[in-house]
Amino acid sequence: MGASAEPVVYREEVLAILGALADLVVDVRRIRDTIAEDDGEAEAE
């Protein structure tokens, strides 16, 4: 069997993807906190 031609992944690309994912996690957490606050205010009214 021959060696499969797998794409080369560079460290810089992986770090860039991880950084983008970390930014998304922060944004999603902020959105969820905002929604939770809005739900709390709606229930209090």
C-alpha positions, 0 to 999 in steps of 0.5 A, spaced: 500 500 500 502 506 498 502 512 503 496 516 502 497 524 500 495 527 506 495 535 506 500 538 510 498 543 516 502 548 518 503 550 526 501 557 524 495 555 521 493 551 527 494 557 532 490 561 527 484 557 527 485 556 535 485 563 536 479 564 532 475 559 536 477 562 542 474 569 540 468 565 538 467 562 545 468 569 548 463 572 543 458 566 544 459 566 552 457 574 552 451 573 548 448 567 552 450 572 558 446 577 555 440 573 553 440 570 560 440 577 563 434 579 558 430 573 561 431 575 568 428 582 567 422 579 563 421 574 568 421 580 574 416 584 570 
